[in-house]
Every structure is written in structure tokens, then in C-alpha cells.
Amino acid sequence: MNGRGRPVPRRGTLRTAAGLLLAGTSATGCARDAPSGAPAGKAQGGDSARNTREAPGAVRRGDGPRRFPGQPVQIEHGPRDRPRVALTFHGRGDPALARTVLAQAERAGARLTVLAAGDWLDRNPGMARRILDGGHDLGNHTQRHLDINTMDQTRAYEEIAGCARSLRRLTGSIGTWFRPSHARYATPLVQELAQRAGYPHVLSYDVDSLDFTSPGVAAVTRKVAGELRNGSVVSLHFGYRDTVAALPLLLAEIGRRRLRAVTATELLT
């Protein structure tokens, strides 16, 4: 909504992807995003519009997240009756490796979802447009990639809002999704703050590649392949050579299973 309460037009970031789903990846990780315990405050029914005015201090939404009626606030996976999966990458690390991952996916007809840290985008301002120009989703993974679930309300909101401002400055949008840093699930407080910042849903995942633990390409591939199914959202990381090496194997496995690797937005549409 704009300052006068009128809807702001949005540009769809959805782009169709062609076939692949993953089956394994190598390990290496960007500052630990391991699960931080049980999914507190997990998904409670649909998320309807909360109000027509922005809360004080809220980030203006503009183009960006959309609501998915019937989906919980915290989303772990998509529909199980369609042969689609979403490969999601935590956006940090060497931008050269990130560009290699994007190019690999695009050659295979896959589309990714990148949840980027705001300070990484600030240091590498060309990456935001590179991700979007490749047909991928780009979202918010907090500003400094700290343990957001342990923060008080003021600090946690600033981590979300800071990344949203970086995204808007670089792309004109606050991004498509929010994912908490250092955690698989957002606490109820962080869910509330993400909604206040303009993100109706929190994107979690049901398949953790554990690539950030550097167990080796074979181990990551086996783990993902063993857990992957229709609707899966897979957690992976930029910035690690093992993951780069594993991605072609994962994409080949996805194709073998006749799955399609699509953006999280398309997965839920």
C-alpha cells in the first residue's frame, strides 16, 4: 500500500522453470543455519491481511512478497501432489561461486530461490540483479546473518528491515521471501516482525542438505536424494566449492525423477 492507502502495482517475479530436482549436494556452508530447535509457533491456518495501514516503522512493501491463501505463515514445503521442488540458497560467500551456481542451474533449466544477507548484497551490489535477471526468486535472509531468534524485538526487526532496505535500494522491491538467519524456523516474535516488515510468509524447508557442515559431495547428495519428494523445499548454501561440484549431480537426479526445480513462488502457485 502507498502512503494514501492505494494499492501499489507489483511486478511478478514468477518465472517458469524447467526440469530438475535435486538429489544431493556437497557440503560447505555459510555461517551456520542449522535448525535451532523445534518449530516454535509453526503454521496456524491461512494468513489473511492483517490491516490496511503499515505499522509504525514498517518497511514499505511495494513489489515483493505475495500471499498464498490457505498456506501457513511458516512454509516448510509445497503441494505434495505435483512434481516440483524448490532449491533454496542462503546468499553469502564468494560471489564468483554464487555466479557459477546460478549459471549451472540456468543451463539445466532450473530456477532457484536465493535468500540473501543484506550486508552481502551491499558488498556485492551486482548480485541482486544477476539473480533476478536469471529468473530466480530473491529474498531476505536478514541484514548481518546473526542469530535472529535470540534477539530482542528492536534488534530483530532492524535485521529484517535492514535487509529489506538493501533489497529495495538495489532492486526496487523488498524481495520475495523472508527466511530467518541461523535457524530453520522463526519464533512467533520473528514471524510477527517479518509480517510487519511486509513478508506474509516465512520460508522454511523440509530437506536440509547439511552442506554447511562440509560432509563431502557424496554425503550431501545421499541426504538430499533420500529425503526429496514432491513439494520439497531444499536448503543449500552459496559460497562453497563442494556445493558447486554437487549441484550438477543434484540437477541430473532431479531430471531422472522427472521433477522440476522451480522458484518457491512457483512451487506455491
FENSULRA-V937156 format. One record per pair of residues at least 4 apart in sequence whose ideal C-beta (glycine too) atoms are under 6 Angstrom apart, sorted by the first residue. I is the first residue (numbers start at 1). J is the second residue. D is the distance in whole Angstrom. If there is no record, write none. Layout:
i: {I:I}
j: {J:J}
d: {D:D}
This chain:
i: {1:2:2:8:10:11:13:14:14:15:17:17:17:17:18:19:19:19:20:20:20:20:20:20:21:21:21:21:21:22:22:22:22:22:23:23:23:23:23:24:24:24:24:24:24:24:24:25:25:25:25:25:25:25:25:26:26:26:26:26:26:26:27:27:27:27:27:27:28:28:28:28:28:29:29:29:30:30:30:30:30:31:32:33:33:35:36:36:39:40:41:41:42:43:43:46:46:47:47:54:55:58:59:59:59:59:59:61:62:63:64:64:64:65:65:65:67:68:71:73:73:74:74:75:75:76:76:77:77:77:77:78:78:78:79:80:80:82:83:83:84:84:84:85:85:85:86:86:86:86:87:87:87:88:88:88:89:89:89:89:90:90:90:91:91:91:91:91:92:92:92:93:93:94:95:95:97:97:98:100:101:102:104:105:105:106:108:110:110:111:111:111:111:112:113:113:113:114:114:114:115:115:115:116:116:116:117:117:118:118:118:118:119:119:121:121:122:125:126:128:128:129:131:131:132:137:137:137:137:138:139:139:139:140:140:140:140:141:141:142:142:142:142:143:143:143:145:147:148:148:148:148:148:149:149:149:151:151:156:156:157:157:158:160:160:160:161:164:164:167:167:167:168:174:176:177:177:178:178:178:179:180:180:184:185:186:186:186:191:194:194:203:205:205:206:206:207:207:207:207:207:208:209:209:209:209:211:211:211:211:212:215:217:217:217:220:221:221:221:222:224:225:228:236:237:246:254:254:262:262}
j: {5:6:8:62:63:63:176:265:266:135:110:111:261:262:109:109:255:260:108:110:251:254:255:261:85:254:257:259:261:87:224:234:250:254:221:224:225:250:253:220:221:222:224:225:246:249:250:209:211:220:224:236:243:246:250:211:217:220:242:243:245:246:211:213:214:215:220:242:211:214:240:242:243:211:212:237:90:92:93:237:239:145:212:90:182:184:149:183:185:187:188:191:74:72:74:69:70:73:200:58:196:196:161:164:174:197:198:198:173:173:173:174:175:176:199:200:200:268:75:191:201:202:204:201:203:204:206:206:231:232:233:231:267:268:231:230:231:230:230:259:260:262:267:232:259:261:113:233:264:267:112:234:261:113:233:235:112:114:236:238:115:141:237:114:115:116:120:238:117:120:239:238:239:239:124:127:239:244:238:244:244:134:247:110:112:134:251:251:261:135:136:262:263:136:137:263:264:131:136:138:139:141:179:120:121:141:141:145:143:162:163:166:143:144:128:166:166:170:130:170:171:133:136:138:138:176:263:264:265:175:175:176:177:163:164:175:178:179:181:148:159:163:181:159:162:163:181:182:156:159:180:181:190:183:187:190:155:156:190:193:161:193:162:193:194:197:197:174:197:171:174:175:174:198:265:203:264:194:199:202:203:186:190:204:204:190:191:202:202:199:202:264:233:235:232:233:224:227:228:232:234:235:220:224:235:236:220:236:237:243:237:219:242:245:246:246:225:246:249:226:228:253:232:243:243:250:259:261:266:267}
d: {6:5:5:5:4:5:6:5:6:4:6:3:6:4:3:6:5:5:5:5:4:3:5:4:4:3:6:3:5:6:5:6:3:5:6:6:4:5:3:5:2:6:5:5:6:6:5:5:5:4:6:6:5:4:5:6:4:5:3:5:5:4:4:5:4:4:5:5:6:5:2:5:6:6:1:5:5:4:5:5:5:5:6:6:6:4:6:4:4:5:3:6:5:3:5:6:5:5:5:4:5:5:5:4:6:5:5:4:6:4:5:4:6:6:5:6:5:5:6:5:6:5:6:5:6:5:5:4:5:6:5:4:4:5:5:5:5:6:6:5:5:5:5:5:6:6:6:5:4:4:5:5:5:4:6:6:6:5:5:5:6:6:5:5:6:3:6:6:5:5:6:5:2:5:5:6:6:6:4:5:6:5:5:4:5:5:4:6:4:5:5:6:5:5:4:5:4:5:6:5:5:4:4:6:5:6:5:4:4:5:3:4:6:5:5:5:6:6:6:4:5:6:5:5:6:4:4:6:6:5:4:5:3:5:6:5:5:5:6:6:4:5:4:5:3:5:5:4:5:5:5:5:6:5:5:6:4:4:6:6:6:5:6:6:6:5:5:4:5:6:5:4:5:5:6:4:6:5:4:6:5:4:6:6:6:4:5:5:6:4:6:6:4:4:6:6:6:5:6:5:4:5:5:5:6:5:5:6:5:5:5:4:5:5:5:6:6:6:6:6:6:6:5:6:6:6:5:6:4:5}
